[in-house]
């Protein structure tokens, strides 16, 4: 997967199209990413004890990695790979600079 934890990404498809955020975690098996503040789901939780109130918990849910694009500055870019000194590094396809 070309997107890593801590990357700044922009959503390019779906209900949150146009929003940006940072990747909290990646799920390689299903090719999904969890982005902070994107694809929010609300869960209604019952009170745990008598006399306490229930609550609504907001949680960021996974989104497909194909629906997000890596950001370089304020522009969305495509990512490629290049081998330098025996190490595989990510580069921007448009500018050729390392990400």
C-alpha positions as CSV (number, residue, x, y, z in Angstrom):
1,X,0.0,0.0,0.0
2,X,1.4,3.4,-0.9
3,X,-0.2,5.3,2.0
4,X,1.5,5.1,5.4
5,X,0.5,6.1,9.0
6,X,1.0,9.8,9.5
7,X,0.6,10.9,5.9
8,X,-1.7,13.8,5.0
9,X,-4.3,12.7,2.5
10,X,-7.2,14.2,0.6
11,X,-10.5,12.2,0.0
12,X,-11.1,12.0,-3.7
13,X,-14.4,10.0,-3.7
14,X,-17.3,9.4,-1.4
15,X,-19.4,11.4,1.1
16,X,-16.3,13.3,2.5
17,X,-14.9,14.2,-0.9
18,X,-12.6,17.2,-0.7
19,X,-11.7,16.9,3.0
20,X,-8.2,16.4,4.2
21,X,-6.8,14.6,7.3
22,X,-3.9,12.6,8.6
23,X,-3.8,8.8,8.5
24,X,-4.2,7.2,12.0
25,X,-3.7,3.6,10.9
26,X,-3.6,1.4,7.8
27,X,-5.3,-2.0,7.3
28,X,-3.2,-3.8,4.7
29,X,-5.3,-6.9,4.5
30,X,-8.4,-5.0,3.2
31,X,-6.4,-2.1,1.7
32,X,-8.2,0.5,3.9
33,X,-7.0,3.5,5.9
34,X,-8.5,5.3,9.0
35,X,-8.2,9.0,8.6
36,X,-8.7,11.4,11.5
37,X,-12.1,13.2,11.2
38,X,-13.1,11.4,8.0
39,X,-16.0,8.9,7.6
40,X,-17.3,9.5,11.1
41,X,-19.8,6.9,12.5
42,X,-21.9,7.5,15.6
43,X,-22.5,4.8,18.1
44,X,-25.2,5.0,20.8
45,X,-23.9,3.5,24.0
46,X,-26.2,2.5,26.9
47,X,-25.5,3.6,30.4
48,X,-23.1,1.3,32.2
49,X,-24.5,1.8,35.7
50,X,-27.8,2.9,37.1
51,X,-28.0,6.7,37.5
52,X,-25.4,7.5,34.7
53,X,-26.4,8.7,31.3
54,X,-25.8,7.0,28.0
55,X,-23.7,8.7,25.4
56,X,-23.1,9.0,21.7
57,X,-19.5,8.1,20.6
58,X,-18.1,9.4,17.3
59,X,-15.6,7.1,15.7
60,X,-13.6,7.4,12.5
61,X,-14.3,4.3,10.3
62,X,-12.0,2.8,7.6
63,X,-12.1,4.1,4.1
64,X,-10.7,2.4,1.0
65,X,-7.1,3.5,0.2
66,X,-8.2,4.0,-3.5
67,X,-10.5,6.8,-2.4
68,X,-7.7,8.9,-0.9
69,X,-4.7,10.7,-2.5
70,X,-1.5,11.7,-0.8
71,X,-0.9,15.4,-0.4
72,X,2.3,17.3,-1.2
73,X,1.8,20.8,0.1
74,X,-1.8,21.7,-0.9
75,X,-1.9,19.4,-4.0
76,X,-3.0,15.8,-4.3
77,X,-0.3,13.6,-5.9
78,X,0.1,10.1,-7.2
79,X,2.9,8.0,-5.6
80,X,5.5,5.8,-7.2
81,X,8.6,3.9,-6.0
82,X,12.3,4.3,-6.8
83,X,15.3,2.3,-5.5
84,X,18.2,4.4,-4.2
85,X,21.2,2.9,-2.4
86,X,19.4,-0.4,-2.1
87,X,16.4,1.2,-0.3
88,X,12.9,1.5,-1.8
89,X,11.6,5.1,-1.4
90,X,8.3,6.7,-2.3
91,X,8.4,9.5,-4.9
92,X,5.9,11.9,-6.4
93,X,4.9,10.9,-9.9
94,X,4.4,14.5,-11.0
95,X,7.6,16.1,-9.6
96,X,9.9,13.1,-9.0
97,X,10.7,14.3,-5.5
98,X,10.8,11.9,-2.5
99,X,7.7,12.0,-0.3
